[in-house]
Amino acid sequence: MAFEPAATCPVCETVLAPDRRLEDHLCRTHTQLELAEYIVFQRDREEIETRRPVLPGVPTEEATE
Ligand SMILES: [Zn+2]
């Protein structure tokens, strides 16, 4: 039987113990509101990325102050 590597929660970025399922973590640790906000955040981010494509050669960080 394949042993799955430790999962990382996409909501709080906690690395789960190898015997913990992500589903259990999400249900026990996070509220429905937190999960809903995460899903909405992901959806909004995807819409923004598809709406405004990243131009080639544009630096990802603003180093100037
Ligand atoms: Zn979490």
N, CA, C, O and the ligand as a Tripos MOL2 file, in Angstrom:
@<TRIPOS>MOLECULE
protein
  261   259    66     0     0
PROTEIN
NO_CHARGES

@<TRIPOS>ATOM
      1 N           0.8460   -1.1980    0.0000 N.3       1 MET1
      2 CA          0.0000    0.0000    0.0000 C.3       1 MET1
      3 C           0.8840    1.2520    0.0000 C.2       1 MET1
      4 O           1.8450    1.3450    0.7640 O.2       1 MET1
      5 N           0.5590    2.1720   -0.8340 N.am      2 ALA2
      6 CA          1.3610    3.3860   -0.9460 C.3       2 ALA2
      7 C           1.1620    4.2490    0.2980 C.2       2 ALA2
      8 O           0.0450    4.4440    0.7770 O.2       2 ALA2
      9 N           2.2640    4.7480    0.7930 N.am      3 PHE3
     10 CA          2.1990    5.6150    1.9570 C.3       3 PHE3
     11 C           2.3400    7.0530    1.4880 C.2       3 PHE3
     12 O           3.3800    7.4510    0.9630 O.2       3 PHE3
     13 N           1.2800    7.8230    1.6850 N.am      4 GLU4
     14 CA          1.2990    9.1830    1.1760 C.3       4 GLU4
     15 C           2.2040   10.0650    2.0260 C.2       4 GLU4
     16 O           2.2380    9.9280    3.2490 O.2       4 GLU4
     17 N           2.9270   10.9570    1.3910 N.am      5 PRO5
     18 CA          3.7710   11.8790    2.1540 C.3       5 PRO5
     19 C           2.9250   12.8620    2.9420 C.2       5 PRO5
     20 O           1.7330   13.0200    2.6820 O.2       5 PRO5
     21 N           3.5500   13.5150    3.9010 N.am      6 ALA6
     22 CA          2.8260   14.4690    4.7370 C.3       6 ALA6
     23 C           2.2160   15.5570    3.8720 C.2       6 ALA6
     24 O           2.8740   16.1250    3.0000 O.2       6 ALA6
     25 N           0.9560   15.8330    4.1290 N.am      7 ALA7
     26 CA          0.2650   16.8630    3.3590 C.3       7 ALA7
     27 C           0.4390   18.2040    4.0450 C.2       7 ALA7
     28 O           0.6180   18.2800    5.2610 O.2       7 ALA7
     29 N           0.3840   19.2430    3.2580 N.am      8 THR8
     30 CA          0.4240   20.5950    3.7850 C.3       8 THR8
     31 C          -0.9370   21.2390    3.5780 C.2       8 THR8
     32 O          -1.4870   21.2360    2.4770 O.2       8 THR8
     33 N          -1.4660   21.7890    4.6620 N.am      9 CYS9
     34 CA         -2.7720   22.4290    4.5540 C.3       9 CYS9
     35 C          -2.6490   23.6930    3.7000 C.2       9 CYS9
     36 O          -1.8380   24.5670    4.0070 O.2       9 CYS9
     37 N          -3.4330   23.7980    2.6480 N.am     10 PRO10
     38 CA         -3.3380   24.9830    1.7900 C.3      10 PRO10
     39 C          -3.9010   26.2300    2.4490 C.2      10 PRO10
     40 O          -3.6340   27.3410    1.9930 O.2      10 PRO10
     41 N          -4.6730   26.0660    3.5130 N.am     11 VAL11
     42 CA         -5.3110   27.2110    4.1620 C.3      11 VAL11
     43 C          -4.3560   27.8710    5.1440 C.2      11 VAL11
     44 O          -4.1580   29.0850    5.0920 O.2      11 VAL11
     45 N          -3.7630   27.0890    6.0360 N.am     12 CYS12
     46 CA         -2.9010   27.6540    7.0710 C.3      12 CYS12
     47 C          -1.4460   27.2290    6.9070 C.2      12 CYS12
     48 O          -0.5930   27.6130    7.7080 O.2      12 CYS12
     49 N          -1.1530   26.4310    5.8640 N.am     13 GLU13
     50 CA          0.2080   26.0120    5.5300 C.3      13 GLU13
     51 C           0.8610   25.2080    6.6500 C.2      13 GLU13
     52 O           2.0850   25.1880    6.7720 O.2      13 GLU13
     53 N           0.0500   24.5520    7.4580 N.am     14 THR14
     54 CA          0.5860   23.6580    8.4650 C.3      14 THR14
     55 C           0.9070   22.3130    7.8200 C.2      14 THR14
     56 O           0.1030   21.7620    7.0680 O.2      14 THR14
     57 N           2.1030   21.7920    8.1300 N.am     15 VAL15
     58 CA          2.4580   20.4730    7.6330 C.3      15 VAL15
     59 C           1.8410   19.4350    8.5600 C.2      15 VAL15
     60 O           2.1280   19.4050    9.7560 O.2      15 VAL15
     61 N           1.0010   18.5950    7.9980 N.am     16 LEU16
     62 CA          0.2830   17.6170    8.7990 C.3      16 LEU16
     63 C           1.1630   16.4170    9.0950 C.2      16 LEU16
     64 O           2.0970   16.1160    8.3520 O.2      16 LEU16
     65 N           0.8550   15.7380   10.1880 N.am     17 ALA17
     66 CA          1.5350   14.4910   10.4910 C.3      17 ALA17
     67 C           1.2120   13.4760    9.4010 C.2      17 ALA17
     68 O           0.1440   13.5390    8.7910 O.2      17 ALA17
     69 N           2.1320   12.5390    9.1510 N.am     18 PRO18
     70 CA          1.9280   11.6020    8.0420 C.3      18 PRO18
     71 C           0.6500   10.7900    8.1580 C.2      18 PRO18
     72 O           0.0950   10.3570    7.1480 O.2      18 PRO18
     73 N           0.1750   10.5790    9.3860 N.am     19 ASP19
     74 CA         -1.0370    9.7730    9.5540 C.3      19 ASP19
     75 C          -2.3040   10.6230    9.5910 C.2      19 ASP19
     76 O          -3.3960   10.1050    9.8210 O.2      19 ASP19
     77 N          -2.1600   11.9030    9.3680 N.am     20 ARG20
     78 CA         -3.3370   12.7840    9.3660 C.3      20 ARG20
     79 C          -3.7900   13.0310    7.9420 C.2      20 ARG20
     80 O          -2.9890   13.2570    7.0350 O.2      20 ARG20
     81 N          -5.1080   12.9790    7.7790 N.am     21 ARG21
     82 CA         -5.6550   13.2970    6.4720 C.3      21 ARG21
     83 C          -5.9810   14.7810    6.4100 C.2      21 ARG21
     84 O          -6.4100   15.3820    7.3950 O.2      21 ARG21
     85 N          -5.7700   15.3540    5.2430 N.am     22 LEU22
     86 CA         -6.0540   16.7750    5.0740 C.3      22 LEU22
     87 C          -7.5260   17.0680    5.3150 C.2      22 LEU22
     88 O          -7.8790   18.1140    5.8590 O.2      22 LEU22
     89 N          -8.3830   16.1390    4.9080 N.am     23 GLU23
     90 CA         -9.8190   16.3430    5.1180 C.3      23 GLU23
     91 C         -10.1440   16.4760    6.5980 C.2      23 GLU23
     92 O         -10.9440   17.3220    6.9970 O.2      23 GLU23
     93 N          -9.5060   15.6220    7.4150 N.am     24 ASP24
     94 CA         -9.7610   15.6870    8.8540 C.3      24 ASP24
     95 C          -9.2720   17.0130    9.4280 C.2      24 ASP24
     96 O          -9.9420   17.6330   10.2540 O.2      24 ASP24
     97 N          -8.1040   17.4330    8.9800 N.am     25 HIS25
     98 CA         -7.5470   18.6960    9.4590 C.3      25 HIS25
     99 C          -8.4770   19.8500    9.1170 C.2      25 HIS25
    100 O          -8.7540   20.7080    9.9550 O.2      25 HIS25
    101 N          -8.9550   19.8640    7.8750 N.am     26 LEU26
    102 CA         -9.8180   20.9630    7.4340 C.3      26 LEU26
    103 C         -11.0970   21.0100    8.2540 C.2      26 LEU26
    104 O         -11.5590   22.0850    8.6360 O.2      26 LEU26
    105 N         -11.6720   19.8340    8.5240 N.am     27 CYS27
    106 CA        -12.9380   19.7820    9.2530 C.3      27 CYS27
    107 C         -12.7580   20.1630   10.7150 C.2      27 CYS27
    108 O         -13.6170   20.8230   11.2990 O.2      27 CYS27
    109 N         -11.6330   19.7460   11.3100 N.am     28 ARG28
    110 CA        -11.4620   19.9420   12.7530 C.3      28 ARG28
    111 C         -10.8350   21.2820   13.0880 C.2      28 ARG28
    112 O         -11.1270   21.8660   14.1320 O.2      28 ARG28
    113 N          -9.9730   21.7720   12.2070 N.am     29 THR29
    114 CA         -9.1870   22.9530   12.5400 C.3      29 THR29
    115 C          -9.7990   24.2250   12.0040 C.2      29 THR29
    116 O          -9.6930   25.2880   12.6170 O.2      29 THR29
    117 N         -10.4330   24.1120   10.8660 N.am     30 HIS30
    118 CA        -10.9280   25.3250   10.2180 C.3      30 HIS30
    119 C         -12.4520   25.3700   10.2360 C.2      30 HIS30
    120 O         -13.1270   24.3450   10.1440 O.2      30 HIS30
    121 N         -12.9660   26.5780   10.3560 N.am     31 THR31
    122 CA        -14.4060   26.7670   10.3080 C.3      31 THR31
    123 C         -14.8660   26.8010    8.8530 C.2      31 THR31
    124 O         -14.0640   26.9500    7.9310 O.2      31 THR31
    125 N         -16.1620   26.6620    8.6760 N.am     32 GLN32
    126 CA        -16.7100   26.7680    7.3350 C.3      32 GLN32
    127 C         -16.3910   28.1200    6.7190 C.2      32 GLN32
    128 O         -16.1450   28.2220    5.5170 O.2      32 GLN32
    129 N         -16.3970   29.1560    7.5460 N.am     33 LEU33
    130 CA        -16.1090   30.4930    7.0380 C.3      33 LEU33
    131 C         -14.6790   30.5640    6.5180 C.2      33 LEU33
    132 O         -14.4290   31.1390    5.4580 O.2      33 LEU33
    133 N         -13.7460   29.9850    7.2570 N.am     34 GLU34
    134 CA        -12.3530   30.0110    6.8110 C.3      34 GLU34
    135 C         -12.1870   29.2790    5.4840 C.2      34 GLU34
    136 O         -11.4940   29.7510    4.5830 O.2      34 GLU34
    137 N         -12.8250   28.1300    5.3780 N.am     35 LEU35
    138 CA        -12.7250   27.3610    4.1450 C.3      35 LEU35
    139 C         -13.3740   28.1160    2.9910 C.2      35 LEU35
    140 O         -12.8480   28.1410    1.8790 O.2      35 LEU35
    141 N         -14.5140   28.7280    3.2640 N.am     36 ALA36
    142 CA        -15.2100   29.4910    2.2220 C.3      36 ALA36
    143 C         -14.3590   30.6690    1.7700 C.2      36 ALA36
    144 O         -14.2460   30.9400    0.5750 O.2      36 ALA36
    145 N         -13.7640   31.3650    2.7290 N.am     37 GLU37
    146 CA        -12.9260   32.5090    2.3690 C.3      37 GLU37
    147 C         -11.7270   32.0700    1.5320 C.2      37 GLU37
    148 O         -11.3110   32.7660    0.6060 O.2      37 GLU37
    149 N         -11.1780   30.9010    1.8770 N.am     38 TYR38
    150 CA        -10.0300   30.4090    1.1230 C.3      38 TYR38
    151 C         -10.4230   30.1060   -0.3140 C.2      38 TYR38
    152 O          -9.6990   30.4550   -1.2470 O.2      38 TYR38
    153 N         -11.5670   29.4580   -0.4920 N.am     39 ILE39
    154 CA        -12.0180   29.1000   -1.8410 C.3      39 ILE39
    155 C         -12.3000   30.3530   -2.6510 C.2      39 ILE39
    156 O         -11.9310   30.4400   -3.8220 O.2      39 ILE39
    157 N         -12.9620   31.3310   -2.0200 N.am     40 VAL40
    158 CA        -13.2630   32.5840   -2.7170 C.3      40 VAL40
    159 C         -11.9680   33.2940   -3.0870 C.2      40 VAL40
    160 O         -11.8440   33.8440   -4.1810 O.2      40 VAL40
    161 N         -11.0040   33.2800   -2.1680 N.am     41 PHE41
    162 CA         -9.7200   33.9230   -2.4360 C.3      41 PHE41
    163 C          -9.0350   33.2710   -3.6300 C.2      41 PHE41
    164 O          -8.5100   33.9640   -4.5010 O.2      41 PHE41
    165 N          -9.0390   31.9510   -3.6730 N.am     42 GLN42
    166 CA         -8.4210   31.2520   -4.7920 C.3      42 GLN42
    167 C          -9.1320   31.5870   -6.0980 C.2      42 GLN42
    168 O          -8.4890   31.8110   -7.1230 O.2      42 GLN42
    169 N         -10.4610   31.6200   -6.0550 N.am     43 ARG43
    170 CA        -11.2140   31.9050   -7.2730 C.3      43 ARG43
    171 C         -10.9240   33.3190   -7.7640 C.2      43 ARG43
    172 O         -10.7240   33.5410   -8.9580 O.2      43 ARG43
    173 N         -10.9040   34.2790   -6.8320 N.am     44 ASP44
    174 CA        -10.6360   35.6550   -7.2270 C.3      44 ASP44
    175 C          -9.2380   35.7830   -7.8080 C.2      44 ASP44
    176 O          -9.0260   36.5150   -8.7740 O.2      44 ASP44
    177 N          -8.2850   35.0700   -7.2200 N.am     45 ARG45
    178 CA         -6.9080   35.1620   -7.7050 C.3      45 ARG45
    179 C          -6.8070   34.6110   -9.1200 C.2      45 ARG45
    180 O          -6.1170   35.1820   -9.9640 O.2      45 ARG45
    181 N          -7.4960   33.4980   -9.3810 N.am     46 GLU46
    182 CA         -7.4700   32.9330  -10.7220 C.3      46 GLU46
    183 C          -8.0610   33.9030  -11.7290 C.2      46 GLU46
    184 O          -7.5380   34.0510  -12.8330 O.2      46 GLU46
    185 N          -9.1490   34.5670  -11.3550 N.am     47 GLU47
    186 CA         -9.7760   35.5160  -12.2650 C.3      47 GLU47
    187 C          -8.8370   36.6730  -12.5560 C.2      47 GLU47
    188 O          -8.7420   37.1250  -13.6970 O.2      47 GLU47
    189 N          -8.1430   37.1550  -11.5350 N.am     48 ILE48
    190 CA         -7.2120   38.2600  -11.7320 C.3      48 ILE48
    191 C          -6.0640   37.8320  -12.6470 C.2      48 ILE48
    192 O          -5.6450   38.5880  -13.5230 O.2      48 ILE48
    193 N          -5.5570   36.6050  -12.4340 N.am     49 GLU49
    194 CA         -4.4240   36.1490  -13.2350 C.3      49 GLU49
    195 C          -4.8150   35.9710  -14.6920 C.2      49 GLU49
    196 O          -4.0190   36.2570  -15.5860 O.2      49 GLU49
    197 N          -6.0390   35.4970  -14.9450 N.am     50 THR50
    198 CA         -6.4530   35.3060  -16.3310 C.3      50 THR50
    199 C          -6.7930   36.6320  -16.9810 C.2      50 THR50
    200 O          -6.6870   36.7920  -18.1970 O.2      50 THR50
    201 N          -7.2060   37.5850  -16.1480 N.am     51 ARG51
    202 CA         -7.5830   38.8830  -16.6850 C.3      51 ARG51
    203 C          -6.3430   39.7110  -17.0260 C.2      51 ARG51
    204 O          -6.3040   40.4110  -18.0390 O.2      51 ARG51
    205 N          -5.3350   39.6160  -16.1620 N.am     52 ARG52
    206 CA         -4.1230   40.3970  -16.3820 C.3      52 ARG52
    207 C          -2.9270   39.4540  -16.5140 C.2      52 ARG52
    208 O          -2.3150   39.0970  -15.5080 O.2      52 ARG52
    209 N          -2.5890   39.0480  -17.7290 N.am     53 PRO53
    210 CA         -1.4630   38.1340  -17.9030 C.3      53 PRO53
    211 C          -0.1480   38.8020  -17.5200 C.2      53 PRO53
    212 O           0.0450   40.0030  -17.7110 O.2      53 PRO53
    213 N           0.7420   37.9890  -16.9780 N.am     54 VAL54
    214 CA          2.0400   38.5050  -16.5570 C.3      54 VAL54
    215 C           2.8860   38.8040  -17.7840 C.2      54 VAL54
    216 O           3.0790   37.9460  -18.6450 O.2      54 VAL54
    217 N           3.3820   40.0180  -17.8520 N.am     55 LEU55
    218 CA          4.2130   40.3940  -18.9890 C.3      55 LEU55
    219 C           5.6160   39.8230  -18.8250 C.2      55 LEU55
    220 O           6.1380   39.7800  -17.7110 O.2      55 LEU55
    221 N           6.2370   39.3800  -19.9280 N.am     56 PRO56
    222 CA          7.6020   38.8430  -19.8330 C.3      56 PRO56
    223 C           8.5840   39.9500  -19.5000 C.2      56 PRO56
    224 O           8.4840   41.0590  -20.0260 O.2      56 PRO56
    225 N           9.5200   39.6530  -18.6380 N.am     57 GLY57
    226 CA         10.5610   40.6160  -18.3190 C.3      57 GLY57
    227 C          10.1980   41.5480  -17.1960 C.2      57 GLY57
    228 O          11.0190   42.3730  -16.7950 O.2      57 GLY57
    229 N           9.0040   41.4480  -16.6790 N.am     58 VAL58
    230 CA          8.6120   42.3100  -15.5710 C.3      58 VAL58
    231 C           9.0770   41.6730  -14.2600 C.2      58 VAL58
    232 O           8.7330   40.5260  -13.9740 O.2      58 VAL58
    233 N           9.8460   42.3980  -13.4730 N.am     59 PRO59
    234 CA         10.3100   41.8350  -12.2030 C.3      59 PRO59
    235 C           9.1500   41.5860  -11.2520 C.2      59 PRO59
    236 O           8.1760   42.3390  -11.2210 O.2      59 PRO59
    237 N           9.2730   40.5180  -10.4780 N.am     60 THR60
    238 CA          8.1940   40.1670   -9.5750 C.3      60 THR60
    239 C           8.2360   40.9640   -8.2780 C.2      60 THR60
    240 O           7.2370   41.0640   -7.5650 O.2      60 THR60
    241 N           9.4030   41.5300   -7.9790 N.am     61 GLU61
    242 CA          9.5280   42.2780   -6.7390 C.3      61 GLU61
    243 C           9.9250   43.7200   -7.0260 C.2      61 GLU61
    244 O          10.7050   43.9920   -7.9390 O.2      61 GLU61
    245 N           9.3860   44.6290   -6.2440 N.am     62 GLU62
    246 CA          9.7720   46.0310   -6.3460 C.3      62 GLU62
    247 C          10.8850   46.2630   -5.3390 C.2      62 GLU62
    248 O          10.6470   46.3510   -4.1350 O.2      62 GLU62
    249 N          12.1260   46.3610   -5.8610 N.am     63 ALA63
    250 CA         13.2710   46.4810   -4.9680 C.3      63 ALA63
    251 C          13.5120   47.9160   -4.5370 C.2      63 ALA63
    252 O          14.2110   48.1660   -3.5540 O.2      63 ALA63
    253 N          12.9450   48.8450   -5.2580 N.am     64 THR64
    254 CA         13.1910   50.2530   -4.9220 C.3      64 THR64
    255 C          12.3290   50.6870   -3.7540 C.2      64 THR64
    256 O          11.2140   50.2000   -3.5670 O.2      64 THR64
    257 N          12.8410   51.5710   -3.0060 N.am     65 GLU65
    258 CA         12.1040   52.0940   -1.8580 C.3      65 GLU65
    259 C          11.8800   53.5750   -2.0470 C.2      65 GLU65
    260 O          11.2740   54.2210   -1.1920 O.2      65 GLU65
    261 ZN         -5.0680   24.2270    8.0990 Zn       66 ZN66
@<TRIPOS>BOND
     1     1     2 1
     2     2     3 1
     3     3     4 2
     4     3     5 am
     5     5     6 1
     6     6     7 1
     7     7     8 2
     8     7     9 am
     9     9    10 1
    10    10    11 1
    11    11    12 2
    12    11    13 am
    13    13    14 1
    14    14    15 1
    15    15    16 2
    16    15    17 am
    17    17    18 1
    18    18    19 1
    19    19    20 2
    20    19    21 am
    21    21    22 1
    22    22    23 1
    23    23    24 2
    24    23    25 am
    25    25    26 1
    26    26    27 1
    27    27    28 2
    28    27    29 am
    29    29    30 1
    30    30    31 1
    31    31    32 2
    32    31    33 am
    33    33    34 1
    34    34    35 1
    35    35    36 2
    36    35    37 am
    37    37    38 1
    38    38    39 1
    39    39    40 2
    40    39    41 am
    41    41    42 1
    42    42    43 1
    43    43    44 2
    44    43    45 am
    45    45    46 1
    46    46    47 1
    47    47    48 2
    48    47    49 am
    49    49    50 1
    50    50    51 1
    51    51    52 2
    52    51    53 am
    53    53    54 1
    54    54    55 1
    55    55    56 2
    56    55    57 am
    57    57    58 1
    58    58    59 1
    59    59    60 2
    60    59    61 am
    61    61    62 1
    62    62    63 1
    63    63    64 2
    64    63    65 am
    65    65    66 1
    66    66    67 1
    67    67    68 2
    68    67    69 am
    69    69    70 1
    70    70    71 1
    71    71    72 2
    72    71    73 am
    73    73    74 1
    74    74    75 1
    75    75    76 2
    76    75    77 am
    77    77    78 1
    78    78    79 1
    79    79    80 2
    80    79    81 am
    81    81    82 1
    82    82    83 1
    83    83    84 2
    84    83    85 am
    85    85    86 1
    86    86    87 1
    87    87    88 2
    88    87    89 am
    89    89    90 1
    90    90    91 1
    91    91    92 2
    92    91    93 am
    93    93    94 1
    94    94    95 1
    95    95    96 2
    96    95    97 am
    97    97    98 1
    98    98    99 1
    99    99   100 2
   100    99   101 am
   101   101   102 1
   102   102   103 1
   103   103   104 2
   104   103   105 am
   105   105   106 1
   106   106   107 1
   107   107   108 2
   108   107   109 am
   109   109   110 1
   110   110   111 1
   111   111   112 2
   112   111   113 am
   113   113   114 1
   114   114   115 1
   115   115   116 2
   116   115   117 am
   117   117   118 1
   118   118   119 1
   119   119   120 2
   120   119   121 am
   121   121   122 1
   122   122   123 1
   123   123   124 2
   124   123   125 am
   125   125   126 1
   126   126   127 1
   127   127   128 2
   128   127   129 am
   129   129   130 1
   130   130   131 1
   131   131   132 2
   132   131   133 am
   133   133   134 1
   134   134   135 1
   135   135   136 2
   136   135   137 am
   137   137   138 1
   138   138   139 1
   139   139   140 2
   140   139   141 am
   141   141   142 1
   142   142   143 1
   143   143   144 2
   144   143   145 am
   145   145   146 1
   146   146   147 1
   147   147   148 2
   148   147   149 am
   149   149   150 1
   150   150   151 1
   151   151   152 2
   152   151   153 am
   153   153   154 1
   154   154   155 1
   155   155   156 2
   156   155   157 am
   157   157   158 1
   158   158   159 1
   159   159   160 2
   160   159   161 am
   161   161   162 1
   162   162   163 1
   163   163   164 2
   164   163   165 am
   165   165   166 1
   166   166   167 1
   167   167   168 2
   168   167   169 am
   169   169   170 1
   170   170   171 1
   171   171   172 2
   172   171   173 am
   173   173   174 1
   174   174   175 1
   175   175   176 2
   176   175   177 am
   177   177   178 1
   178   178   179 1
   179   179   180 2
   180   179   181 am
   181   181   182 1
   182   182   183 1
   183   183   184 2
   184   183   185 am
   185   185   186 1
   186   186   187 1
   187   187   188 2
   188   187   189 am
   189   189   190 1
   190   190   191 1
   191   191   192 2
   192   191   193 am
   193   193   194 1
   194   194   195 1
   195   195   196 2
   196   195   197 am
   197   197   198 1
   198   198   199 1
   199   199   200 2
   200   199   201 am
   201   201   202 1
   202   202   203 1
   203   203   204 2
   204   203   205 am
   205   205   206 1
   206   206   207 1
   207   207   208 2
   208   207   209 am
   209   209   210 1
   210   210   211 1
   211   211   212 2
   212   211   213 am
   213   213   214 1
   214   214   215 1
   215   215   216 2
   216   215   217 am
   217   217   218 1
   218   218   219 1
   219   219   220 2
   220   219   221 am
   221   221   222 1
   222   222   223 1
   223   223   224 2
   224   223   225 am
   225   225   226 1
   226   226   227 1
   227   227   228 2
   228   227   229 am
   229   229   230 1
   230   230   231 1
   231   231   232 2
   232   231   233 am
   233   233   234 1
   234   234   235 1
   235   235   236 2
   236   235   237 am
   237   237   238 1
   238   238   239 1
   239   239   240 2
   240   239   241 am
   241   241   242 1
   242   242   243 1
   243   243   244 2
   244   243   245 am
   245   245   246 1
   246   246   247 1
   247   247   248 2
   248   247   249 am
   249   249   250 1
   250   250   251 1
   251   251   252 2
   252   251   253 am
   253   253   254 1
   254   254   255 1
   255   255   256 2
   256   255   257 am
   257   257   258 1
   258   258   259 1
   259   259   260 2
@<TRIPOS>SUBSTRUCTURE
     1 MET1         2 RESIDUE 1 A MET
     2 ALA2         6 RESIDUE 1 A ALA
     3 PHE3        10 RESIDUE 1 A PHE
     4 GLU4        14 RESIDUE 1 A GLU
     5 PRO5        18 RESIDUE 1 A PRO
     6 ALA6        22 RESIDUE 1 A ALA
     7 ALA7        26 RESIDUE 1 A ALA
     8 THR8        30 RESIDUE 1 A THR
     9 CYS9        34 RESIDUE 1 A CYS
    10 PRO10       38 RESIDUE 1 A PRO
    11 VAL11       42 RESIDUE 1 A VAL
    12 CYS12       46 RESIDUE 1 A CYS
    13 GLU13       50 RESIDUE 1 A GLU
    14 THR14       54 RESIDUE 1 A THR
    15 VAL15       58 RESIDUE 1 A VAL
    16 LEU16       62 RESIDUE 1 A LEU
    17 ALA17       66 RESIDUE 1 A ALA
    18 PRO18       70 RESIDUE 1 A PRO
    19 ASP19       74 RESIDUE 1 A ASP
    20 ARG20       78 RESIDUE 1 A ARG
    21 ARG21       82 RESIDUE 1 A ARG
    22 LEU22       86 RESIDUE 1 A LEU
    23 GLU23       90 RESIDUE 1 A GLU
    24 ASP24       94 RESIDUE 1 A ASP
    25 HIS25       98 RESIDUE 1 A HIS
    26 LEU26      102 RESIDUE 1 A LEU
    27 CYS27      106 RESIDUE 1 A CYS
    28 ARG28      110 RESIDUE 1 A ARG
    29 THR29      114 RESIDUE 1 A THR
    30 HIS30      118 RESIDUE 1 A HIS
    31 THR31      122 RESIDUE 1 A THR
    32 GLN32      126 RESIDUE 1 A GLN
    33 LEU33      130 RESIDUE 1 A LEU
    34 GLU34      134 RESIDUE 1 A GLU
    35 LEU35      138 RESIDUE 1 A LEU
    36 ALA36      142 RESIDUE 1 A ALA
    37 GLU37      146 RESIDUE 1 A GLU
    38 TYR38      150 RESIDUE 1 A TYR
    39 ILE39      154 RESIDUE 1 A ILE
    40 VAL40      158 RESIDUE 1 A VAL
    41 PHE41      162 RESIDUE 1 A PHE
    42 GLN42      166 RESIDUE 1 A GLN
    43 ARG43      170 RESIDUE 1 A ARG
    44 ASP44      174 RESIDUE 1 A ASP
    45 ARG45      178 RESIDUE 1 A ARG
    46 GLU46      182 RESIDUE 1 A GLU
    47 GLU47      186 RESIDUE 1 A GLU
    48 ILE48      190 RESIDUE 1 A ILE
    49 GLU49      194 RESIDUE 1 A GLU
    50 THR50      198 RESIDUE 1 A THR
    51 ARG51      202 RESIDUE 1 A ARG
    52 ARG52      206 RESIDUE 1 A ARG
    53 PRO53      210 RESIDUE 1 A PRO
    54 VAL54      214 RESIDUE 1 A VAL
    55 LEU55      218 RESIDUE 1 A LEU
    56 PRO56      222 RESIDUE 1 A PRO
    57 GLY57      226 RESIDUE 1 A GLY
    58 VAL58      230 RESIDUE 1 A VAL
    59 PRO59      234 RESIDUE 1 A PRO
    60 THR60      238 RESIDUE 1 A THR
    61 GLU61      242 RESIDUE 1 A GLU
    62 GLU62      246 RESIDUE 1 A GLU
    63 ALA63      250 RESIDUE 1 A ALA
    64 THR64      254 RESIDUE 1 A THR
    65 GLU65      258 RESIDUE 1 A GLU
    66 ZN66       261 GROUP 0 **** ****
